[in-house]
């Protein structure tokens, strides 16, 4: 296939609330996945869990990145996403992709239970909604060795178009970061 041919169509309501089919090309998918291979610690763990629906574009990261790195992908760790993430926290994965809402739901577990450091994921890739320091402060204090990445991108940009590796100095709203390789960001006004 040519790089401009469709790789997949995924439906999103975006900001309108009306579902629309978003067409993504092989070029965008290949660019994003190549970037993932260089940016995320895939070599350091055993792969990734897929706890979200294949209809959610974030699944692209968890499904294809580990496979391209020769790592495992694990499906159906539990009946719901929070239970699946709780189980995944002790499997030695390269990364777990989740939302700030997931982090909030996991805070009591992190505060009240000591997780095995040797089996923690090497990174948490966070996206899907705005990330604030209150979502990550428990992780930063209890498990600073787990890298935290704030990944942002509309579905039309093939999952993510920019990323910020969270630092201990970050507070308040966490930046969305700089463009990934092969992407450009434009800041526009109303005109």
FIKOLZA-1660 file (N, C-alpha, C; in steps of 0.1 Angstrom, whole numbers, plus 5000, padded with zeros to 4 digits):
% residues 191
   i   px   py   pz ch aa at
   1 5008 4988 5000  A  X  N
   1 5000 5000 5000  A  X CA
   1 5009 5013 5000  A  X  C
   2 5003 5023 4994  A  X  N
   2 5011 5036 4994  A  X CA
   2 5009 5042 5008  A  X  C
   3 5018 5051 5012  A  X  N
   3 5017 5058 5025  A  X CA
   3 5005 5066 5026  A  X  C
   4 4999 5070 5015  A  X  N
   4 4987 5079 5016  A  X CA
   4 4974 5071 5016  A  X  C
   5 4975 5058 5014  A  X  N
   5 4962 5050 5015  A  X CA
   5 4958 5048 5029  A  X  C
   6 4945 5046 5031  A  X  N
   6 4939 5044 5044  A  X CA
   6 4945 5032 5052  A  X  C
   7 4949 5034 5064  A  X  N
   7 4952 5024 5073  A  X CA
   7 4940 5019 5081  A  X  C
   8 4932 5029 5085  A  X  N
   8 4920 5025 5093  A  X CA
   8 4911 5038 5093  A  X  C
   9 4898 5035 5096  A  X  N
   9 4889 5046 5099  A  X CA
   9 4884 5044 5113  A  X  C
  10 4884 5054 5121  A  X  N
  10 4879 5053 5135  A  X CA
  10 4869 5064 5137  A  X  C
  11 4859 5061 5145  A  X  N
  11 4848 5071 5147  A  X CA
  11 4850 5078 5160  A  X  C
  12 4848 5091 5159  A  X  N
  12 4850 5100 5171  A  X CA
  12 4839 5111 5170  A  X  C
  13 4835 5115 5182  A  X  N
  13 4826 5126 5183  A  X CA
  13 4833 5139 5185  A  X  C
  14 4846 5138 5189  A  X  N
  14 4853 5150 5192  A  X CA
  14 4846 5160 5200  A  X  C
  15 4847 5173 5196  A  X  N
  15 4840 5183 5204  A  X CA
  15 4826 5186 5199  A  X  C
  16 4822 5179 5188  A  X  N
  16 4808 5182 5183  A  X CA
  16 4797 5173 5189  A  X  C
  17 4801 5162 5194  A  X  N
  17 4791 5152 5200  A  X CA
  17 4784 5144 5189  A  X  C
  18 4787 5147 5176  A  X  N
  18 4782 5139 5165  A  X CA
  18 4793 5130 5160  A  X  C
  19 4790 5117 5160  A  X  N
  19 4800 5107 5155  A  X CA
  19 4804 5110 5140  A  X  C
  20 4817 5109 5137  A  X  N
  20 4822 5111 5124  A  X CA
  20 4833 5101 5122  A  X  C
  21 4834 5096 5110  A  X  N
  21 4845 5087 5106  A  X CA
  21 4858 5095 5103  A  X  C
  22 4868 5092 5110  A  X  N
  22 4881 5099 5108  A  X CA
  22 4890 5089 5101  A  X  C
  23 4895 5094 5089  A  X  N
  23 4904 5085 5081  A  X CA
  23 4918 5087 5083  A  X  C
  24 4925 5077 5087  A  X  N
  24 4940 5078 5090  A  X CA
  24 4948 5070 5080  A  X  C
  25 4959 5076 5076  A  X  N
  25 4967 5070 5065  A  X CA
  25 4978 5061 5071  A  X  C
  26 4984 5053 5062  A  X  N
  26 4996 5046 5066  A  X CA
  26 5007 5055 5070  A  X  C
  27 5009 5066 5064  A  X  N
  27 5019 5076 5067  A  X CA
  27 5018 5080 5082  A  X  C
  28 5006 5084 5086  A  X  N
  28 5005 5089 5099  A  X CA
  28 5007 5078 5110  A  X  C
  29 5001 5066 5107  A  X  N
  29 5003 5055 5116  A  X CA
  29 5017 5051 5117  A  X  C
  30 5024 5049 5106  A  X  N
  30 5038 5045 5106  A  X CA
  30 5047 5056 5113  A  X  C
  31 5044 5069 5111  A  X  N
  31 5052 5079 5118  A  X CA
  31 5050 5078 5133  A  X  C
  32 5037 5077 5137  A  X  N
  32 5034 5076 5152  A  X CA
  32 5041 5064 5158  A  X  C
  33 5039 5053 5152  A  X  N
  33 5045 5040 5158  A  X CA
  33 5060 5040 5158  A  X  C
  34 5066 5046 5147  A  X  N
  34 5081 5047 5148  A  X CA
  34 5085 5056 5159  A  X  C
  35 5078 5067 5161  A  X  N
  35 5081 5076 5172  A  X CA
  35 5080 5069 5185  A  X  C
  36 5069 5061 5187  A  X  N
  36 5067 5054 5200  A  X CA
  36 5078 5045 5203  A  X  C
  37 5083 5038 5192  A  X  N
  37 5095 5029 5195  A  X CA
  37 5107 5036 5200  A  X  C
  38 5109 5048 5196  A  X  N
  38 5121 5055 5201  A  X CA
  38 5118 5063 5214  A  X  C
  39 5106 5067 5217  A  X  N
  39 5103 5076 5228  A  X CA
  39 5099 5068 5241  A  X  C
  40 5093 5057 5240  A  X  N
  40 5088 5049 5251  A  X CA
  40 5097 5037 5254  A  X  C
  41 5097 5033 5267  A  X  N
  41 5107 5023 5271  A  X CA
  41 5102 5009 5268  A  X  C
  42 5100 5006 5255  A  X  N
  42 5095 4993 5251  A  X CA
  42 5105 4982 5254  A  X  C
  43 5118 4985 5253  A  X  N
  43 5128 4974 5255  A  X CA
  43 5130 4970 5269  A  X  C
  44 5125 4979 5278  A  X  N
  44 5128 4977 5293  A  X CA
  44 5118 4968 5300  A  X  C
  45 5107 4966 5294  A  X  N
  45 5096 4958 5300  A  X CA
  45 5092 4946 5291  A  X  C
  46 5081 4940 5295  A  X  N
  46 5076 4928 5287  A  X CA
  46 5065 4931 5277  A  X  C
  47 5062 4944 5275  A  X  N
  47 5051 4947 5265  A  X CA
  47 5041 4956 5272  A  X  C
  48 5028 4954 5268  A  X  N
  48 5018 4963 5273  A  X CA
  48 5004 4955 5274  A  X  C
  49 4996 4960 5283  A  X  N
  49 4982 4955 5283  A  X CA
  49 4973 4963 5274  A  X  C
  50 4963 4957 5269  A  X  N
  50 4953 4964 5261  A  X CA
  50 4940 4963 5269  A  X  C
  51 4937 4973 5276  A  X  N
  51 4925 4973 5285  A  X CA
  51 4913 4982 5279  A  X  C
  52 4916 4989 5269  A  X  N
  52 4906 4997 5263  A  X CA
  52 4900 4991 5250  A  X  C
  53 4889 4996 5245  A  X  N
  53 4883 4990 5233  A  X CA
  53 4891 4993 5221  A  X  C
  54 4890 4985 5211  A  X  N
  54 4898 4987 5199  A  X CA
  54 4891 4999 5191  A  X  C
  55 4880 5003 5195  A  X  N
  55 4874 5015 5189  A  X CA
  55 4879 5028 5195  A  X  C
  56 4888 5027 5204  A  X  N
  56 4894 5039 5211  A  X CA
  56 4908 5040 5205  A  X  C
  57 4911 5052 5200  A  X  N
  57 4924 5053 5192  A  X CA
  57 4936 5051 5201  A  X  C
  58 4935 5053 5214  A  X  N
  58 4946 5051 5223  A  X CA
  58 4951 5036 5223  A  X  C
  59 4942 5027 5219  A  X  N
  59 4946 5013 5218  A  X CA
  59 4957 5010 5208  A  X  C
  60 4958 5019 5198  A  X  N
  60 4968 5018 5188  A  X CA
  60 4982 5017 5195  A  X  C
  61 4984 5025 5204  A  X  N
  61 4997 5025 5211  A  X CA
  61 5000 5012 5219  A  X  C
  62 4990 5008 5226  A  X  N
  62 4992 4996 5234  A  X CA
  62 4992 4983 5226  A  X  C
  63 4986 4983 5215  A  X  N
  63 4985 4971 5206  A  X CA
  63 4997 4970 5197  A  X  C
  64 5000 4980 5189  A  X  N
  64 5010 4979 5179  A  X CA
  64 5024 4981 5183  A  X  C
  65 5026 4991 5192  A  X  N
  65 5040 4994 5196  A  X CA
  65 5047 4982 5202  A  X  C
  66 5042 4975 5212  A  X  N
  66 5049 4964 5217  A  X CA
  66 5051 4953 5207  A  X  C
  67 5042 4950 5198  A  X  N
  67 5044 4940 5188  A  X CA
  67 5055 4944 5179  A  X  C
  68 5056 4957 5175  A  X  N
  68 5068 4961 5166  A  X CA
  68 5081 4960 5173  A  X  C
  69 5081 4960 5187  A  X  N
  69 5093 4959 5195  A  X CA
  69 5096 4944 5198  A  X  C
  70 5087 4935 5194  A  X  N
  70 5089 4921 5197  A  X CA
  70 5085 4917 5211  A  X  C
  71 5076 4925 5216  A  X  N
  71 5071 4923 5230  A  X CA
  71 5057 4918 5230  A  X  C
  72 5052 4913 5241  A  X  N
  72 5039 4908 5242  A  X CA
  72 5028 4918 5244  A  X  C
  73 5016 4915 5240  A  X  N
  73 5004 4923 5242  A  X CA
  73 4994 4914 5250  A  X  C
  74 4989 4919 5261  A  X  N
  74 4980 4910 5269  A  X CA
  74 4966 4917 5269  A  X  C
  75 4956 4909 5265  A  X  N
  75 4942 4913 5265  A  X CA
  75 4934 4908 5277  A  X  C
  76 4924 4914 5281  A  X  N
  76 4914 4909 5291  A  X CA
  76 4920 4905 5304  A  X  C
  77 4927 4914 5311  A  X  N
  77 4932 4910 5324  A  X CA
  77 4921 4910 5334  A  X  C
  78 4910 4917 5332  A  X  N
  78 4899 4917 5341  A  X CA
  78 4886 4922 5334  A  X  C
  79 4875 4922 5341  A  X  N
  79 4862 4926 5335  A  X CA
  79 4861 4941 5332  A  X  C
  80 4868 4949 5340  A  X  N
  80 4867 4963 5338  A  X CA
  80 4881 4969 5338  A  X  C
  81 4881 4982 5333  A  X  N
  81 4894 4988 5330  A  X CA
  81 4902 4990 5343  A  X  C
  82 4896 4995 5354  A  X  N
  82 4903 4998 5366  A  X CA
  82 4909 4985 5372  A  X  C
  83 4901 4974 5372  A  X  N
  83 4907 4961 5377  A  X CA
  83 4918 4957 5368  A  X  C
  84 4917 4958 5355  A  X  N
  84 4927 4954 5346  A  X CA
  84 4940 4962 5348  A  X  C
  85 4939 4975 5351  A  X  N
  85 4951 4984 5353  A  X CA
  85 4957 4980 5366  A  X  C
  86 4949 4977 5377  A  X  N
  86 4954 4972 5389  A  X CA
  86 4963 4960 5388  A  X  C
  87 4958 4950 5380  A  X  N
  87 4965 4938 5377  A  X CA
  87 4978 4941 5369  A  X  C
  88 4977 4950 5359  A  X  N
  88 4988 4953 5351  A  X CA
  88 4999 4960 5358  A  X  C
  89 4996 4966 5370  A  X  N
  89 5007 4973 5377  A  X CA
  89 5017 4964 5383  A  X  C
  90 5014 4951 5383  A  X  N
  90 5023 4941 5389  A  X CA
  90 5028 4931 5379  A  X  C
  91 5029 4934 5366  A  X  N
  91 5032 4925 5356  A  X CA
  91 5045 4928 5349  A  X  C
  92 5052 4939 5352  A  X  N
  92 5065 4942 5346  A  X CA
  92 5063 4947 5331  A  X  C
  93 5052 4954 5329  A  X  N
  93 5050 4959 5315  A  X CA
  93 5059 4970 5312  A  X  C
  94 5062 4972 5299  A  X  N
  94 5070 4983 5294  A  X CA
  94 5062 4996 5297  A  X  C
  95 5049 4997 5295  A  X  N
  95 5041 5008 5298  A  X CA
  95 5027 5004 5299  A  X  C
  96 5019 5013 5305  A  X  N
  96 5005 5012 5306  A  X CA
  96 4999 5025 5301  A  X  C
  97 4990 5024 5291  A  X  N
  97 4984 5037 5286  A  X CA
  97 4970 5038 5293  A  X  C
  98 4968 5050 5299  A  X  N
  98 4956 5053 5306  A  X CA
  98 4952 5068 5306  A  X  C
  99 4941 5071 5312  A  X  N
  99 4936 5084 5313  A  X CA
  99 4938 5090 5327  A  X  C
 100 4938 5104 5328  A  X  N
 100 4938 5110 5341  A  X CA
 100 4927 5104 5350  A  X  C
 101 4915 5101 5345  A  X  N
 101 4904 5096 5353  A  X CA
 101 4909 5082 5359  A  X  C
 102 4916 5074 5351  A  X  N
 102 4921 5061 5356  A  X CA
 102 4930 5064 5368  A  X  C
 103 4939 5074 5366  A  X  N
 103 4949 5077 5377  A  X CA
 103 4941 5081 5390  A  X  C
 104 4931 5089 5388  A  X  N
 104 4923 5093 5400  A  X CA
 104 4917 5081 5407  A  X  C
 105 4911 5072 5399  A  X  N
 105 4905 5060 5405  A  X CA
 105 4915 5051 5412  A  X  C
 106 4927 5051 5407  A  X  N
 106 4938 5042 5413  A  X CA
 106 4945 5048 5425  A  X  C
 107 4942 5061 5428  A  X  N
 107 4950 5068 5439  A  X CA
 107 4948 5060 5452  A  X  C
 108 4936 5056 5456  A  X  N
 108 4936 5048 5469  A  X CA
 108 4944 5036 5469  A  X  C
 109 4945 5029 5458  A  X  N
 109 4954 5017 5457  A  X CA
 109 4968 5021 5459  A  X  C
 110 4972 5031 5453  A  X  N
 110 4986 5036 5453  A  X CA
 110 4990 5040 5467  A  X  C
 111 4981 5048 5474  A  X  N
 111 4983 5053 5487  A  X CA
 111 4983 5042 5498  A  X  C
 112 4975 5032 5496  A  X  N
 112 4973 5022 5507  A  X CA
 112 4980 5009 5505  A  X  C
 113 4986 5007 5493  A  X  N
 113 4992 4994 5490  A  X CA
 113 5006 4996 5485  A  X  C
 114 5016 4989 5490  A  X  N
 114 5029 4989 5485  A  X CA
 114 5030 4980 5473  A  X  C
 115 5033 4986 5461  A  X  N
 115 5035 4978 5449  A  X CA
 115 5049 4973 5448  A  X  C
 116 5051 4961 5442  A  X  N
 116 5064 4956 5440  A  X CA
 116 5071 4964 5429  A  X  C
 117 5082 4971 5433  A  X  N
 117 5089 4980 5424  A  X CA
 117 5095 4973 5412  A  X  C
 118 5099 4960 5414  A  X  N
 118 5105 4953 5403  A  X CA
 118 5095 4950 5392  A  X  C
 119 5082 4949 5396  A  X  N
 119 5072 4946 5386  A  X CA
 119 5063 4957 5381  A  X  C
 120 5067 4969 5385  A  X  N
 120 5059 4981 5381  A  X CA
 120 5062 4983 5366  A  X  C
 121 5052 4990 5359  A  X  N
 121 5055 4993 5345  A  X CA
 121 5066 5004 5345  A  X  C
 122 5074 5004 5334  A  X  N
 122 5085 5013 5333  A  X CA
 122 5079 5028 5330  A  X  C
 123 5067 5028 5325  A  X  N
 123 5061 5042 5322  A  X CA
 123 5046 5041 5322  A  X  C
 124 5040 5052 5325  A  X  N
 124 5026 5054 5323  A  X CA
 124 5024 5065 5312  A  X  C
 125 5017 5061 5302  A  X  N
 125 5014 5071 5291  A  X CA
 125 5000 5076 5293  A  X  C
 126 4999 5088 5296  A  X  N
 126 4986 5094 5300  A  X CA
 126 4980 5103 5289  A  X  C
 127 4968 5101 5286  A  X  N
 127 4962 5110 5276  A  X CA
 127 4947 5108 5276  A  X  C
 128 4940 5115 5267  A  X  N
 128 4926 5114 5266  A  X CA
 128 4918 5126 5272  A  X  C
 129 4925 5133 5281  A  X  N
 129 4919 5144 5288  A  X CA
 129 4930 5152 5294  A  X  C
 130 4927 5164 5299  A  X  N
 130 4937 5173 5305  A  X CA
 130 4943 5166 5317  A  X  C
 131 4956 5167 5319  A  X  N
 131 4963 5162 5330  A  X CA
 131 4967 5173 5339  A  X  C
 132 4964 5171 5352  A  X  N
 132 4968 5180 5363  A  X CA
 132 4977 5174 5373  A  X  C
 133 4985 5182 5380  A  X  N
 133 4994 5176 5389  A  X CA
 133 4987 5168 5400  A  X  C
 134 4975 5170 5404  A  X  N
 134 4968 5162 5414  A  X CA
 134 4966 5148 5409  A  X  C
 135 4966 5146 5396  A  X  N
 135 4964 5132 5391  A  X CA
 135 4977 5124 5393  A  X  C
 136 4988 5130 5393  A  X  N
 136 5001 5123 5393  A  X CA
 136 5009 5124 5405  A  X  C
 137 5006 5133 5415  A  X  N
 137 5014 5135 5426  A  X CA
 137 5017 5123 5435  A  X  C
 138 5007 5114 5436  A  X  N
 138 5009 5102 5444  A  X CA
 138 5019 5093 5437  A  X  C
 139 5018 5092 5424  A  X  N
 139 5028 5084 5416  A  X CA
 139 5042 5090 5418  A  X  C
 140 5043 5103 5416  A  X  N
 140 5056 5110 5418  A  X CA
 140 5063 5108 5431  A  X  C
 141 5055 5108 5442  A  X  N
 141 5060 5106 5455  A  X CA
 141 5063 5092 5458  A  X  C
 142 5054 5083 5455  A  X  N
 142 5055 5069 5459  A  X CA
 142 5064 5061 5450  A  X  C
 143 5064 5064 5437  A  X  N
 143 5071 5056 5427  A  X CA
 143 5078 5065 5416  A  X  C
 144 5087 5073 5421  A  X  N
 144 5094 5082 5411  A  X CA
 144 5101 5075 5400  A  X  C
 145 5104 5062 5401  A  X  N
 145 5111 5055 5390  A  X CA
 145 5102 5052 5378  A  X  C
 146 5089 5054 5380  A  X  N
 146 5080 5052 5369  A  X CA
 146 5079 5065 5361  A  X  C
 147 5083 5064 5348  A  X  N
 147 5083 5076 5340  A  X CA
 147 5068 5079 5336  A  X  C
 148 5065 5092 5336  A  X  N
 148 5051 5096 5333  A  X CA
 148 5052 5105 5321  A  X  C
 149 5044 5102 5311  A  X  N
 149 5043 5109 5298  A  X CA
 149 5029 5115 5296  A  X  C
 150 5028 5128 5294  A  X  N
 150 5015 5133 5290  A  X CA
 150 5015 5134 5275  A  X  C
 151 5006 5126 5268  A  X  N
 151 5006 5125 5254  A  X CA
 151 4992 5131 5250  A  X  C
 152 4993 5140 5240  A  X  N
 152 4981 5147 5235  A  X CA
 152 4980 5146 5220  A  X  C
 153 4968 5144 5215  A  X  N
 153 4966 5145 5201  A  X CA
 153 4951 5142 5198  A  X  C
 154 4945 5149 5189  A  X  N
 154 4932 5145 5184  A  X CA
 154 4933 5133 5176  A  X  C
 155 4922 5126 5175  A  X  N
 155 4921 5113 5167  A  X CA
 155 4926 5116 5153  A  X  C
 156 4923 5128 5147  A  X  N
 156 4927 5131 5134  A  X CA
 156 4943 5131 5132  A  X  C
 157 4950 5132 5143  A  X  N
 157 4965 5133 5143  A  X CA
 157 4971 5119 5145  A  X  C
 158 4963 5108 5143  A  X  N
 158 4968 5095 5146  A  X CA
 158 4973 5093 5160  A  X  C
 159 4964 5093 5169  A  X  N
 159 4966 5091 5184  A  X CA
 159 4972 5103 5190  A  X  C
 160 4985 5105 5188  A  X  N
 160 4992 5116 5195  A  X CA
 160 5001 5124 5186  A  X  C
 161 5002 5137 5188  A  X  N
 161 5010 5145 5180  A  X CA
 161 5020 5153 5188  A  X  C
 162 5019 5152 5202  A  X  N
 162 5028 5159 5210  A  X CA
 162 5029 5152 5224  A  X  C
 163 5040 5154 5231  A  X  N
 163 5042 5147 5244  A  X CA
 163 5051 5155 5253  A  X  C
 164 5048 5153 5266  A  X  N
 164 5056 5160 5276  A  X CA
 164 5060 5149 5286  A  X  C
 165 5073 5147 5288  A  X  N
 165 5077 5138 5299  A  X CA
 165 5076 5146 5312  A  X  C
 166 5068 5141 5321  A  X  N
 166 5065 5149 5334  A  X CA
 166 5078 5149 5342  A  X  C
 167 5080 5161 5348  A  X  N
 167 5092 5162 5357  A  X CA
 167 5087 5165 5371  A  X  C
 168 5095 5164 5381  A  X  N
 168 5091 5167 5395  A  X CA
 168 5088 5182 5397  A  X  C
 169 5093 5190 5388  A  X  N
 169 5090 5205 5389  A  X CA
 169 5076 5209 5383  A  X  C
 170 5070 5200 5376  A  X  N
 170 5057 5203 5370  A  X CA
 170 5046 5204 5381  A  X  C
 171 5038 5214 5379  A  X  N
 171 5027 5216 5389  A  X CA
 171 5015 5222 5381  A  X  C
 172 5004 5222 5387  A  X  N
 172 4992 5227 5381  A  X CA
 172 4988 5219 5368  A  X  C
 173 4985 5226 5358  A  X  N
 173 4982 5219 5345  A  X CA
 173 4995 5214 5339  A  X  C
 174 4995 5202 5335  A  X  N
 174 5007 5196 5330  A  X CA
 174 5008 5199 5315  A  X  C
 175 5019 5204 5310  A  X  N
 175 5019 5208 5295  A  X CA
 175 5017 5196 5286  A  X  C
 176 5012 5199 5274  A  X  N
 176 5010 5189 5264  A  X CA
 176 5023 5186 5257  A  X  C
 177 5033 5195 5258  A  X  N
 177 5046 5192 5253  A  X CA
 177 5049 5197 5239  A  X  C
 178 5059 5190 5233  A  X  N
 178 5064 5193 5220  A  X CA
 178 5060 5183 5210  A  X  C
 179 5060 5187 5197  A  X  N
 179 5056 5178 5187  A  X CA
 179 5064 5165 5186  A  X  C
 180 5058 5154 5183  A  X  N
 180 5066 5142 5181  A  X CA
 180 5073 5143 5168  A  X  C
 181 5083 5135 5166  A  X  N
 181 5090 5135 5153  A  X CA
 181 5080 5134 5141  A  X  C
 182 5083 5142 5131  A  X  N
 182 5074 5141 5119  A  X CA
 182 5061 5149 5120  A  X  C
 183 5059 5157 5131  A  X  N
 183 5047 5164 5133  A  X CA
 183 5051 5179 5136  A  X  C
 184 5042 5188 5132  A  X  N
 184 5043 5202 5135  A  X CA
 184 5030 5207 5142  A  X  C
 185 5032 5216 5152  A  X  N
 185 5021 5222 5159  A  X CA
 185 5020 5236 5155  A  X  C
 186 5008 5241 5154  A  X  N
 186 5005 5255 5151  A  X CA
 186 4996 5261 5162  A  X  C
 187 5000 5272 5167  A  X  N
 187 4991 5279 5177  A  X CA
 187 4984 5291 5169  A  X  C
 188 4971 5290 5169  A  X  N
 188 4964 5300 5161  A  X CA
 188 4954 5308 5169  A  X  C
 189 4951 5320 5164  A  X  N
 189 4941 5328 5171  A  X CA
 189 4927 5326 5164  A  X  C
 190 4917 5333 5168  A  X  N
 190 4904 5332 5162  A  X CA
 190 4903 5334 5147  A  X  C
 191 4912 5342 5142  A  X  N
 191 4912 5345 5128  A  X CA
 191 4920 5334 5120  A  X  C
% end
